[in-house]
């Protein structure tokens, strides 16, 4: 039986599962499309993980992160439920302890994390504007008829520089279309887009922050070589893309679970792989207890209320005991 610590990163675009051992070696890494169903994606991931190890696997601890961390955390019985900033910082500090600045761009959001002496000292997130995220780049790759896997490589073949407006997805797309009409090649337009998105990222998330190397770039967009080169050009410094750049959130949550179990000496709360078959229903209601009128999320599993959250005062959150 192989003992592992499991990390699950449930994002709006992808769901990643990572299994590590006691030395933080990655034994398994799974990437799945969330497709608007974080719970179902987690179920599929658990089944695949169990099958990959032929059932010869023991979960010693579980951590969840990402936008769907609470939902999935309740379903699997997570020991640790942490935000993306903490998870990404933990993974990066573990594998590259000298890192000072983390650039992370995912499917629907982006973030910047400032580190000093292995601690997070500042961060910023952009969850409002899609400019520069993986979803926007995929949309542009489809519009241009170029596979997203070749997007970055094509950007590096550009022979001329072209400036694209990158502050907004609407303006960026309009400007790209205009530049096409002026006769610029697809490679030149893609390269201009990469540079525009990096400028927008640095100007927005990096504003007022002291960005210092070593720089580490992670998240799904780190696969785009054009974006990597644009970062290096903007910063005039090398940018490191870690081997497991796309699953660092899941890695970090697995490490956090391992550390918690090690400190507490307790056994994991993991419900077992059979949790993938549990009936799970989320509902919501508006609390009329005060003028805040909080929307409270209620989770029902096999006919029992197992979690509630969303209330500012904790009235409903603290009412659940499992």
C-alpha positions in Angstrom: 0.0 0.0 0.0 1.4 3.4 -1.1 0.8 6.2 1.4 0.3 9.6 -0.2 -0.9 13.1 0.6 -3.5 14.4 -1.8 -3.9 18.0 -3.0 -6.9 19.1 -5.1 -7.0 22.5 -6.8 -10.5 23.2 -8.1 -10.6 26.1 -10.5 -13.3 27.5 -12.8 -11.5 26.1 -15.9 -9.4 23.1 -14.6 -9.3 20.7 -11.7 -5.9 19.3 -10.7 -5.1 16.4 -8.4 -1.6 15.8 -7.1 -0.3 12.9 -4.9 3.0 13.4 -3.1 5.0 11.3 -0.7 6.7 12.2 2.6 9.6 13.8 0.8 7.3 16.0 -1.4 8.0 13.9 -4.5 5.1 14.0 -6.9 3.9 10.5 -7.5 0.8 11.4 -9.6 -0.5 14.5 -11.3 -3.9 14.7 -13.0 -5.4 17.6 -15.0 -9.1 17.7 -15.8 -11.5 20.2 -17.2 -13.9 21.5 -14.6 -16.7 22.2 -17.2 -18.7 24.1 -14.6 -19.0 21.1 -12.4 -16.3 21.1 -9.7 -17.7 18.3 -7.7 -18.1 16.0 -10.7 -14.5 16.9 -11.9 -13.2 16.0 -8.4 -15.1 12.7 -8.5 -13.6 11.8 -11.9 -10.2 12.7 -10.6 -10.5 10.5 -7.5 -11.6 7.6 -9.6 -8.7 8.0 -12.0 -6.2 8.3 -9.1 -7.5 5.1 -7.5 -7.4 3.3 -10.9 -3.9 4.6 -11.6 -2.6 3.0 -8.4 -4.7 -0.1 -8.9 -6.4 0.5 -5.6 -3.0 0.1 -3.8 -3.1 3.6 -2.3 -3.7 5.1 1.1 -4.6 8.7 1.5 -2.7 10.1 4.6 -4.0 13.6 4.3 -6.0 15.9 1.9 -5.8 19.6 1.1 -8.0 21.6 -1.2 -7.6 25.0 -2.8 -9.1 27.0 -5.7 -12.5 28.5 -6.2 -14.2 25.2 -5.5 -12.1 24.3 -2.4 -14.9 24.5 0.1 -17.4 22.3 -1.9 -14.8 19.7 -2.7 -13.2 19.9 0.7 -16.5 18.9 2.3 -17.1 16.1 -0.2 -13.7 14.4 0.3 -13.2 15.3 4.0 -10.2 17.6 3.6 -7.9 18.2 6.4 -6.8 21.6 5.0 -8.9 24.1 3.0 -6.7 27.0 2.0 -6.9 29.9 -0.5 -4.8 29.9 -3.7 -2.3 32.5 -2.4 -1.3 30.2 0.5 -1.2 27.1 -1.7 0.9 28.5 -4.5 3.3 30.2 -2.1 3.8 27.0 -0.1 4.6 24.9 -3.2 7.0 27.5 -4.6 8.8 28.0 -1.3 9.2 24.3 -1.0 10.8 23.7 -4.4 12.4 27.2 -4.9 13.0 28.7 -1.5 14.9 31.7 -2.8 11.9 33.0 -4.9 10.9 36.6 -4.3 8.1 37.1 -6.8 5.5 34.7 -8.1 3.5 35.4 -11.3 0.5 33.1 -11.6 -2.0 33.2 -14.4 -4.8 30.6 -14.6 -7.8 30.1 -16.7 -10.0 32.8 -15.3 -7.9 34.9 -12.9 -4.3 36.0 -12.2 -2.3 36.8 -9.1 1.0 38.1 -8.0 2.7 37.0 -4.7 5.6 38.8 -3.1 7.8 36.7 -0.8 10.6 37.5 1.7 12.5 34.9 3.8 10.0 32.2 2.8 6.9 34.3 3.9 4.2 36.0 1.9 4.6 39.8 2.5 2.2 41.1 -0.2 -0.1 39.8 -3.0 -2.8 41.0 -5.4 -5.4 39.1 -7.4 -7.4 39.9 -10.5 -10.7 38.0 -10.7 -12.7 40.7 -12.5 -11.0 41.2 -15.9 -10.3 38.3 -18.2 -7.5 40.0 -20.2 -4.5 37.8 -20.1 -6.1 34.7 -18.6 -6.0 31.3 -20.2 -9.6 31.5 -21.3 -9.0 34.8 -23.2 -5.9 33.3 -24.9 -7.8 30.2 -25.9 -10.6 32.3 -27.4 -8.0 34.2 -29.5 -6.3 31.0 -30.6 -9.7 29.7 -31.9 -10.4 33.0 -33.6 -7.1 33.0 -35.3 -7.3 29.3 -36.2 -4.1 28.4 -34.3 -3.9 25.6 -31.7 -3.3 27.1 -28.3 -0.3 24.7 -27.9 1.4 26.5 -30.8 0.4 30.0 -29.7 3.6 30.8 -27.8 5.9 29.2 -30.4 4.4 31.3 -33.2 4.8 34.5 -31.2 8.6 33.9 -31.1 8.7 33.8 -34.9 7.5 37.4 -35.2 9.8 39.6 -37.4 8.2 43.0 -36.5 6.9 44.5 -33.3 3.3 45.5 -33.2 1.6 47.2 -30.2 -1.7 45.8 -29.1 -4.0 47.4 -26.6 -4.1 45.0 -23.7 -6.0 46.8 -20.9 -9.3 45.1 -21.8 -10.4 42.0 -23.7 -12.8 44.0 -25.9 -10.1 46.6 -26.8 -7.5 43.9 -27.3 -9.6 41.9 -29.7 -10.7 45.0 -31.6 -7.0 46.1 -31.9 -6.0 42.7 -33.1 -8.6 42.7 -35.8 -7.5 46.2 -36.9 -3.8 45.2 -37.0 -4.8 42.1 -39.2 -6.5 44.5 -41.6 -3.4 46.6 -41.7 -1.5 43.5 -43.0 0.5 42.4 -39.9 1.1 38.6 -39.7 -0.6 36.4 -37.2 2.8 35.8 -35.5 3.4 39.5 -35.1 -0.1 40.1 -33.7 0.2 37.2 -31.3 3.6 38.5 -30.1 2.1 41.9 -29.7 -0.8 40.4 -27.7 1.6 38.6 -25.4 3.6 41.7 -24.7 0.4 43.7 -24.1 -1.0 41.2 -21.7 2.2 41.2 -19.7 2.3 45.0 -19.6 -1.3 45.0 -18.3 -0.4 42.4 -15.7 2.6 44.3 -14.4 0.8 47.6 -14.4 -2.2 46.3 -12.6 -1.2 43.6 -10.2 2.4 44.9 -9.8 1.5 48.5 -9.2 3.1 49.9 -6.0 4.9 46.6 -5.4 8.7 46.1 -5.4 9.2 43.2 -7.8 12.5 41.4 -7.2 14.1 38.2 -8.6 14.1 35.3 -8.6 10.9 35.4 -10.5 8.8 32.3 -10.8 5.9 32.0 -13.4 3.3 29.3 -12.8 -0.3 28.5 -13.8 -1.6 27.1 -17.1 -0.5 30.2 -19.1 3.1 29.5 -18.2 3.1 27.0 -21.0 2.9 29.9 -23.4 6.5 30.7 -24.4 5.5 34.0 -25.9 4.2 35.2 -22.5 7.4 33.9 -20.8 9.6 35.9 -23.2 7.4 38.9 -22.8 7.8 38.8 -19.0 11.6 38.5 -19.4 11.6 41.5 -21.8 9.5 43.6 -19.5 11.5 42.8 -16.4 14.9 42.5 -18.2 15.6 39.4 -16.2 15.2 35.6 -16.5 11.8 34.2 -15.4 11.8 30.6 -14.0 9.0 28.2 -15.1 8.9 25.3 -12.7 8.5 21.7 -14.0 5.0 21.4 -12.5 3.9 24.9 -13.3 0.3 23.9 -14.0 -0.4 22.1 -10.8 1.4 24.2 -8.2 -1.8 25.0 -6.3 -2.6 21.3 -5.9 1.0 20.6 -4.9 0.9 23.3 -2.2 -2.4 22.1 -0.8 -0.9 18.5 -0.5 2.1 19.9 1.3 -0.1 21.9 3.7 -2.1 18.7 4.5 1.2 16.8 5.1 2.5 19.5 7.4 -0.8 19.6 9.4 -1.0 15.9 9.9 2.7 15.8 10.9 2.2 18.6 13.5 -1.1 17.3 14.9 -0.3 13.6 14.9 -4.0 13.0 14.0 -5.2 10.8 11.2 -6.8 12.2 8.1 -10.5 13.1 7.8 -10.5 11.7 4.2 -13.8 10.0 3.6 -12.3 7.3 1.4 -12.5 6.9 -2.3 -16.1 5.9 -2.0 -16.9 9.6 -1.3 -16.8 9.9 -5.1 -20.2 8.2 -5.1 -21.9 10.2 -2.4 -25.0 12.2 -3.2 -24.2 15.9 -2.8 -26.6 18.8 -3.2 -25.8 22.5 -2.7 -28.6 25.0 -2.1 -28.7 28.6 -0.9 -31.0 31.0 1.0 -31.0 34.6 2.1 -30.7 35.0 5.9 -33.2 37.5 7.3 -31.5 37.7 10.7 -30.1 41.2 10.1 -29.8 43.9 7.5 -26.8 42.2 5.9 -29.1 39.8 4.1 -26.3 37.3 3.6 -26.6 34.5 1.0 -25.9 31.3 2.9 -24.8 28.2 1.0 -26.1 25.0 2.4 -24.5 21.6 1.6 -26.6 18.5 1.9 -24.8 15.1 1.6 -26.8 11.9 1.8 -29.8 13.8 3.2 -27.8 15.5 6.0 -26.6 19.1 6.2 -22.8 18.9 6.4 -21.8 22.5 5.9 -23.1 26.1 5.7 -21.1 29.2 4.9 -21.5 32.7 3.5 -22.9 34.4 6.6 -20.7 37.3 8.0 -21.6 36.7 11.6 -21.0 32.9 11.6 -24.5 32.1 12.9 -25.1 29.4 10.3 -21.5 28.4 9.7 -20.9 27.6 13.4 -24.2 25.7 13.7 -22.9 22.7 11.9 -21.1 19.9 13.8 -20.1 16.7 12.0 
